[in-house]
Amino acid sequence: MSIANVLALFALCIPLVLSVTAAAVRICSKLEKISAVLENMVSRSECVALRNSCRMKEPYYRKKAAASRSPASAARRKSSMPRV
């Protein structure tokens, strides 16, 4: 194999190796982000516990939601909306 053939082979292989390496780096970066998100996710039992603790506060939210459906609050919302 002559030196010219070896140089031509390197000229073809180097861009290919660089692009594959760049793709591998991007994939690893995305996998790291995904694993970080999965670490921060709550488990199913933690989620159930959070829901149960929120249910204790639920009557307050119901009262607030019911109040927001009153005619007076609807009129306030309508008057506060900008006209187009």
DSSP file (Angstrom, degrees, kcal/mol; ACC not computed):
  #  RESIDUE AA STRUCTURE BP1 BP2  ACC     N-H-->O    O-->H-N    N-H-->O    O-->H-N    TCO  KAPPA ALPHA  PHI   PSI    X-CA   Y-CA   Z-CA
    1    1 A M              0   0    0      0, 0.0     2,-0.1     0, 0.0     0, 0.0   0.000 360.0 360.0 360.0 129.2    0.0    0.0    0.0
    2    2 A S     >  -     0   0    0      1,-0.1     4,-1.9     4,-0.0     5,-0.1  -0.357 360.0-111.0 -82.4 165.9    1.5    3.3   -1.0
    3    3 A I  H  > S+     0   0    0      1,-0.2     4,-2.6     2,-0.2     5,-0.2   0.847 118.1  58.0 -63.9 -34.8    1.5    6.4    1.2
    4    4 A A  H  > S+     0   0    0      1,-0.2     4,-2.1     2,-0.2    -1,-0.2   0.900 106.6  47.9 -63.8 -40.1   -1.0    8.1   -1.1
    5    5 A N  H  > S+     0   0    0      2,-0.2     4,-2.3     1,-0.2    -2,-0.2   0.902 111.5  50.2 -66.6 -40.7   -3.5    5.3   -0.5
    6    6 A V  H  X S+     0   0    0     -4,-1.9     4,-2.4     2,-0.2    -2,-0.2   0.919 111.6  48.1 -63.9 -43.4   -2.9    5.4    3.3
    7    7 A L  H  X S+     0   0    0     -4,-2.6     4,-2.4     1,-0.2    -1,-0.2   0.886 111.3  50.4 -64.1 -39.1   -3.5    9.2    3.3
    8    8 A A  H  X S+     0   0    0     -4,-2.1     4,-1.5     2,-0.2    -1,-0.2   0.893 109.9  50.8 -65.4 -39.0   -6.6    8.8    1.1
    9    9 A L  H  X S+     0   0    0     -4,-2.3     4,-2.3     2,-0.2    -2,-0.2   0.922 111.7  47.2 -64.8 -43.8   -7.9    6.2    3.5
   10   10 A F  H  X S+     0   0    0     -4,-2.4     4,-2.7     1,-0.2    -2,-0.2   0.894 107.9  56.3 -63.1 -39.3   -7.3    8.5    6.5
   11   11 A A  H  < S+     0   0    0     -4,-2.4    -1,-0.2     1,-0.2    -2,-0.2   0.825 113.3  41.4 -63.5 -30.6   -9.0   11.3    4.7
   12   12 A L  H  X S+     0   0    0     -4,-1.5     4,-0.8    -3,-0.2    -1,-0.2   0.844 118.4  44.7 -82.1 -36.0  -12.1    9.2    4.3
   13   13 A C  H  X S+     0   0    0     -4,-2.3     4,-2.8     1,-0.2     5,-0.2   0.847 100.0  66.0 -81.4 -34.4  -12.0    7.7    7.8
   14   14 A I  H  X S+     0   0    0     -4,-2.7     4,-2.5     1,-0.2     5,-0.2   0.923 102.9  45.4 -60.2 -48.6  -11.3   10.8    9.9
   15   15 A P  H  > S+     0   0    0      0, 0.0     4,-2.3     0, 0.0    -1,-0.2   0.890 114.3  51.1 -61.6 -35.6  -14.6   12.6    9.2
   16   16 A L  H  X S+     0   0    0     -4,-0.8     4,-2.2     2,-0.2    -2,-0.2   0.933 111.4  46.2 -65.1 -45.6  -16.5    9.4    9.8
   17   17 A V  H  X S+     0   0    0     -4,-2.8     4,-2.4     1,-0.2    -1,-0.2   0.904 112.9  50.7 -63.9 -41.7  -14.8    8.7   13.1
   18   18 A L  H  X S+     0   0    0     -4,-2.5     4,-2.5    -5,-0.2    -1,-0.2   0.906 111.1  47.3 -64.5 -41.6  -15.4   12.4   14.2
   19   19 A S  H  X S+     0   0    0     -4,-2.3     4,-2.2     2,-0.2    -1,-0.2   0.894 113.1  48.3 -68.9 -38.1  -19.1   12.3   13.3
   20   20 A V  H  X S+     0   0    0     -4,-2.2     4,-2.3     2,-0.2    -2,-0.2   0.902 112.6  49.4 -66.5 -40.0  -19.6    8.9   15.1
   21   21 A T  H  X S+     0   0    0     -4,-2.4     4,-2.2     2,-0.2    -2,-0.2   0.917 110.8  49.4 -64.7 -43.0  -17.7   10.3   18.2
   22   22 A A  H  X S+     0   0    0     -4,-2.5     4,-2.3     1,-0.2    -2,-0.2   0.904 111.0  49.8 -63.2 -41.2  -19.8   13.4   18.2
   23   23 A A  H  X S+     0   0    0     -4,-2.2     4,-2.4     1,-0.2    -1,-0.2   0.902 109.8  51.1 -64.0 -40.2  -23.0   11.4   17.9
   24   24 A A  H  X S+     0   0    0     -4,-2.3     4,-2.4     1,-0.2    -2,-0.2   0.893 109.3  50.6 -64.2 -39.5  -21.9    9.2   20.8
   25   25 A V  H  X S+     0   0    0     -4,-2.2     4,-2.2     2,-0.2    -2,-0.2   0.916 110.9  48.7 -64.5 -43.2  -21.2   12.3   23.0
   26   26 A R  H  X S+     0   0    0     -4,-2.3     4,-2.3     2,-0.2    -2,-0.2   0.909 111.8  49.2 -63.0 -42.1  -24.6   13.7   22.2
   27   27 A I  H  X S+     0   0    0     -4,-2.4     4,-2.4     1,-0.2    -2,-0.2   0.914 111.1  49.3 -63.8 -43.2  -26.3   10.4   23.1
   28   28 A C  H  X S+     0   0    0     -4,-2.4     4,-2.1     1,-0.2    -1,-0.2   0.888 109.7  52.2 -64.3 -38.0  -24.4   10.1   26.4
   29   29 A S  H  X S+     0   0    0     -4,-2.2     4,-2.0     2,-0.2    -1,-0.2   0.922 110.8  46.8 -63.5 -44.0  -25.3   13.7   27.3
   30   30 A K  H  X S+     0   0    0     -4,-2.3     4,-2.4     1,-0.2    -2,-0.2   0.887 110.6  52.6 -65.8 -38.3  -29.0   12.9   26.7
   31   31 A L  H  X S+     0   0    0     -4,-2.4     4,-2.4     2,-0.2    -1,-0.2   0.876 107.6  52.1 -65.4 -36.3  -28.8    9.7   28.7
   32   32 A E  H  X S+     0   0    0     -4,-2.1     4,-2.1     2,-0.2    -1,-0.2   0.915 110.2  48.5 -63.8 -42.3  -27.2   11.6   31.6
   33   33 A K  H  X S+     0   0    0     -4,-2.0     4,-2.2     2,-0.2    -2,-0.2   0.914 111.6  49.7 -63.6 -42.2  -30.1   14.1   31.5
   34   34 A I  H  X S+     0   0    0     -4,-2.4     4,-2.5     1,-0.2    -2,-0.2   0.911 110.4  49.6 -63.5 -42.9  -32.7   11.3   31.4
   35   35 A S  H  X S+     0   0    0     -4,-2.4     4,-1.9     1,-0.2    -1,-0.2   0.874 109.5  52.3 -66.5 -34.8  -31.1    9.5   34.4
   36   36 A A  H  X S+     0   0    0     -4,-2.1     4,-1.5     2,-0.2    -1,-0.2   0.907 110.7  47.9 -65.1 -40.7  -31.0   12.8   36.3
   37   37 A V  H  X S+     0   0    0     -4,-2.2     4,-0.8     1,-0.2    -2,-0.2   0.911 110.8  51.0 -65.2 -42.0  -34.8   13.2   35.6
   38   38 A L  H  < S+     0   0    0     -4,-2.5     3,-0.4     1,-0.2    -1,-0.2   0.852 106.7  54.5 -65.7 -33.6  -35.5    9.6   36.6
   39   39 A E  H  < S+     0   0    0     -4,-1.9    -1,-0.2     1,-0.2    -2,-0.2   0.873 109.2  48.5 -64.9 -35.7  -33.6   10.1   39.9
   40   40 A N  H  < S+     0   0    0     -4,-1.5    -1,-0.2    -5,-0.1    -2,-0.2   0.590  88.7 104.6 -82.8 -10.3  -35.8   13.1   40.7
   41   41 A M  S  < S-     0   0    0     -4,-0.8     2,-0.2    -3,-0.4    -3,-0.0  -0.433  73.1-121.7 -71.9 144.8  -39.1   11.4   40.0
   42   42 A V        -     0   0    0     -2,-0.1    -1,-0.1     1,-0.1    -2,-0.1  -0.574  26.3-113.7 -84.3 150.3  -41.1   10.3   43.0
   43   43 A S     >  -     0   0    0     -2,-0.2     4,-2.2     1,-0.1     5,-0.1  -0.263  30.2-103.7 -75.6 170.0  -42.0    6.7   43.4
   44   44 A R  H  > S+     0   0    0      1,-0.2     4,-2.2     2,-0.2     5,-0.2   0.892 121.9  50.4 -63.4 -40.3  -45.6    5.6   43.2
   45   45 A S  H  > S+     0   0    0      1,-0.2     4,-2.1     2,-0.2    -1,-0.2   0.889 110.1  50.3 -67.9 -37.2  -45.9    5.2   47.0
   46   46 A E  H  > S+     0   0    0      2,-0.2     4,-2.4     1,-0.2    -1,-0.2   0.891 109.3  52.3 -64.7 -37.7  -44.6    8.7   47.5
   47   47 A C  H  X S+     0   0    0     -4,-2.2     4,-2.4     2,-0.2    -2,-0.2   0.908 108.6  49.5 -64.6 -42.2  -47.1   10.0   44.9
   48   48 A V  H  X S+     0   0    0     -4,-2.2     4,-2.4     1,-0.2    -1,-0.2   0.909 110.8  50.6 -63.3 -41.3  -50.0    8.3   46.8
   49   49 A A  H  X S+     0   0    0     -4,-2.1     4,-2.1     1,-0.2    -2,-0.2   0.902 110.2  49.7 -64.2 -40.3  -48.8    9.8   50.1
   50   50 A L  H  X S+     0   0    0     -4,-2.4     4,-1.9     2,-0.2    -2,-0.2   0.904 110.3  50.2 -64.9 -40.8  -48.6   13.3   48.5
   51   51 A R  H  X S+     0   0    0     -4,-2.4     4,-1.7     1,-0.2    -2,-0.2   0.918 110.0  50.5 -62.7 -42.7  -52.1   12.9   47.1
   52   52 A N  H  X S+     0   0    0     -4,-2.4     4,-0.8     1,-0.2    -1,-0.2   0.885 109.9  49.7 -64.7 -37.8  -53.4   11.9   50.5
   53   53 A S  H  < S+     0   0    0     -4,-2.1     4,-0.5     1,-0.2     3,-0.4   0.844 110.2  51.5 -70.0 -31.0  -51.8   14.9   52.1
   54   54 A C  H >< S+     0   0    0     -4,-1.9     3,-0.9     1,-0.2     4,-0.5   0.810  99.2  64.5 -73.0 -29.2  -53.3   17.2   49.5
   55   55 A R  H >< S+     0   0    0     -4,-1.7     3,-0.6     1,-0.3    -1,-0.2   0.784  92.4  63.1 -66.0 -25.5  -56.8   15.8   50.1
   56   56 A M  T 3< S+     0   0    0     -4,-0.8    -1,-0.3    -3,-0.4    -2,-0.2   0.832 108.1  42.2 -66.9 -29.4  -56.7   17.2   53.6
   57   57 A K  T X> S+     0   0    0     -3,-0.9     4,-1.2    -4,-0.5     3,-0.8   0.468  88.2 100.4 -91.8  -3.1  -56.5   20.7   52.1
   58   58 A E  H <> S+     0   0    0     -3,-0.6     4,-2.6    -4,-0.5     5,-0.2   0.827  70.0  61.3 -58.0 -40.5  -59.1   19.9   49.4
   59   59 A P  H 3> S+     0   0    0      0, 0.0     4,-2.5     0, 0.0    -1,-0.2   0.884 103.4  52.7 -57.6 -36.3  -62.1   21.6   51.1
   60   60 A Y  H <> S+     0   0    0     -3,-0.8     4,-2.4     1,-0.2    -2,-0.2   0.931 110.3  47.0 -61.2 -44.7  -60.3   24.9   50.9
   61   61 A Y  H  X S+     0   0    0     -4,-1.2     4,-2.7     1,-0.2    -1,-0.2   0.873 110.8  52.3 -66.7 -35.9  -59.7   24.5   47.2
   62   62 A R  H  X S+     0   0    0     -4,-2.6     4,-2.8     2,-0.2     5,-0.2   0.931 109.8  48.5 -64.4 -43.4  -63.3   23.5   46.6
   63   63 A K  H  X S+     0   0    0     -4,-2.5     4,-2.3     1,-0.2    -2,-0.2   0.919 113.0  48.0 -61.8 -42.4  -64.5   26.6   48.4
   64   64 A K  H  X S+     0   0    0     -4,-2.4     4,-1.7     2,-0.2    -1,-0.2   0.914 113.1  47.4 -65.0 -42.3  -62.2   28.8   46.4
   65   65 A A  H  X S+     0   0    0     -4,-2.7     4,-0.6     1,-0.2    -2,-0.2   0.894 112.1  49.9 -66.1 -39.5  -63.2   27.1   43.2
   66   66 A A  H >< S+     0   0    0     -4,-2.8     3,-0.8     1,-0.2    -1,-0.2   0.886 109.6  51.8 -66.4 -37.4  -66.9   27.5   44.0
   67   67 A A  H >< S+     0   0    0     -4,-2.3     3,-1.4     1,-0.2     6,-0.3   0.851 103.4  57.9 -67.3 -32.9  -66.4   31.1   44.9
   68   68 A S  H 3< S+     0   0    0     -4,-1.7    -1,-0.2     1,-0.3    -2,-0.2   0.685 101.6  56.9 -72.9 -13.8  -64.7   31.7   41.5
   69   69 A R  T << S+     0   0    0     -3,-0.8    -1,-0.3    -4,-0.6    -2,-0.2   0.416  82.3 114.5 -92.4   1.7  -67.9   30.5   39.8
   70   70 A S  S <> S-     0   0    0     -3,-1.4     4,-2.1    -4,-0.2     5,-0.2  -0.336  78.6-116.9 -71.4 155.6  -70.1   33.1   41.5
   71   71 A P  H  > S+     0   0    0      0, 0.0     4,-2.1     0, 0.0     5,-0.1   0.856 113.5  55.0 -60.5 -35.6  -71.8   35.7   39.3
   72   72 A A  H  > S+     0   0    0      1,-0.2     4,-2.0     2,-0.2     5,-0.1   0.925 109.8  44.6 -66.0 -43.8  -69.9   38.5   41.1
   73   73 A S  H  > S+     0   0    0     -6,-0.3     4,-2.5     1,-0.2    -1,-0.2   0.870 110.9  54.8 -70.2 -33.4  -66.5   37.0   40.4
   74   74 A A  H  X S+     0   0    0     -4,-2.1     4,-2.3     2,-0.2    -1,-0.2   0.898 108.4  49.4 -63.1 -39.2  -67.5   36.3   36.8
   75   75 A A  H  X S+     0   0    0     -4,-2.1     4,-2.4     2,-0.2    -2,-0.2   0.890 110.4  50.5 -66.7 -39.2  -68.4   40.0   36.4
   76   76 A R  H  X S+     0   0    0     -4,-2.0     4,-1.6     2,-0.2    -2,-0.2   0.917 111.4  48.1 -64.3 -42.2  -65.0   41.0   37.9
   77   77 A R  H  X S+     0   0    0     -4,-2.5     4,-1.0     1,-0.2    -2,-0.2   0.921 112.0  49.7 -63.5 -42.4  -63.2   38.7   35.5
   78   78 A K  H  < S+     0   0    0     -4,-2.3     3,-0.5     1,-0.2    -2,-0.2   0.893 111.9  47.3 -64.5 -39.9  -65.1   40.0   32.5
   79   79 A S  H  < S+     0   0    0     -4,-2.4    -1,-0.2     1,-0.2    -2,-0.2   0.771 110.3  53.1 -73.7 -24.2  -64.5   43.6   33.4
   80   80 A S  H  < S+     0   0    0     -4,-1.6    -1,-0.2    -5,-0.2    -2,-0.2   0.635  87.4  97.9 -85.2 -13.3  -60.7   42.9   34.0
   81   81 A M  S  < S-     0   0    0     -4,-1.0     2,-0.1    -3,-0.5    -4,-0.0  -0.588  80.1-120.1 -76.4 131.2  -60.3   41.3   30.5
   82   82 A P        -     0   0    0      0, 0.0     2,-0.3     0, 0.0    -1,-0.1  -0.436  25.1-121.5 -70.1 143.6  -59.0   43.7   27.9
   83   83 A R              0   0    0      1,-0.1     0, 0.0    -2,-0.1     0, 0.0  -0.657 360.0 360.0 -86.8 141.3  -61.2   44.3   24.9
   84   84 A V              0   0    0     -2,-0.3    -1,-0.1     0, 0.0     0, 0.0   0.419 360.0 360.0-101.0 360.0  -59.8   43.5   21.5
